[in-house]
């Protein structure tokens, strides 16, 4: 598989995974700081992600900490590119809103 096909295939699989995962903006909440809950906020409603484990497990696994280093490397490379890629900027904005 060439690099372009690899990128397209990965993007397609990520889209399919996102479509079957608990929708919404995931945020931590709950009463105990030692045991925060992940709550999905979508269209005025909320859902505990743990209650939708079957749909969310694949997403959690796909975006495990192993994705961090290559994602950070991609963002750094995008920052140094002659033209800033809009997709990289969009990802950076979403991440920056959520990173501690």
N, C-alpha and C positions, 0 to 999 in steps of 0.2 A: 504494500500500500504506500503510495507516495505521500508527501507531507500535506498537500492540499486535501487529499481524500481522508487522511487521518483527522485533520481539523474539522472537516465537514461531518464525518461520521461521529466524532466525539460530540460536536454541537447538537446533532440530531438526537443522540442518545440522552444527552443532558436535558434537552427539551421534553422528550418523552418521560423521563424520570420526574421532572418538575411537574408535569401534567398530572401524574398520579400520586403526588405527594400532598400532604396537608397544605392547602393554599394560605396565602396571606403573609403578613409581616411578622416574623417570629421574634418575640421578645421574652426576656426572663421576667418572672413575676413570682408571686407566692408570698407566703408569710414568713418563711424561714430562710435566712440568708445562707445557711449551711445546706439547704436543699431547695434551690430555686426551681421553679417549674418553667417550662417553655410553653408559651401561649401564642397561638397564631391569631392575629387580628386581620379580619377580612370582611369588608362591606358592612361594618358596624357590628359584626358578630365576633365571638372569640371561641376558640377550641383549644383544649389542652393537647399539645402534640403527642404526649404519652398515650392519650386515649385513642390516637389514630396511628399507633405504632406500626401497623402493617404497611401503611402507605408512606410513612416517614423514615423507616429504617434504611431503605435504599439511599435516600437523600443524605442521611447522616453518614453512612458508610462512604458514599461517593465523594463527599466533601470533608473527609477526615483530615486531621492535621498533616497528613502526607501531601495534601494539595498545597499547603502553605508555602513551602520553599519555591516550587516552580511558579506559583501565582505571583509571589513577590518578585521573582526574577523577571517575569513577563512585564510587570508594572514598571520595574526599573528600566528594562530595555525600551519599553514604550516611551518613557520619559526622556530617553536619550535619542530617540528616532528623529529624523529630520522633520517629520510631520506627526503630530500627536494623533493617535488613532482614537476616534470617538468611542469605540467599544471599551477601550482601556480606561478612558476617563469615566465612563458610566460605571464600570465595575469599581473603580477607585472611590467614586462618590458614595455608592451604596455601602461599600466596606467601611469607609471612614465614619459614616453615621453609626455604625455598630461596634467598631473596635474600641476597646477600653483605652 
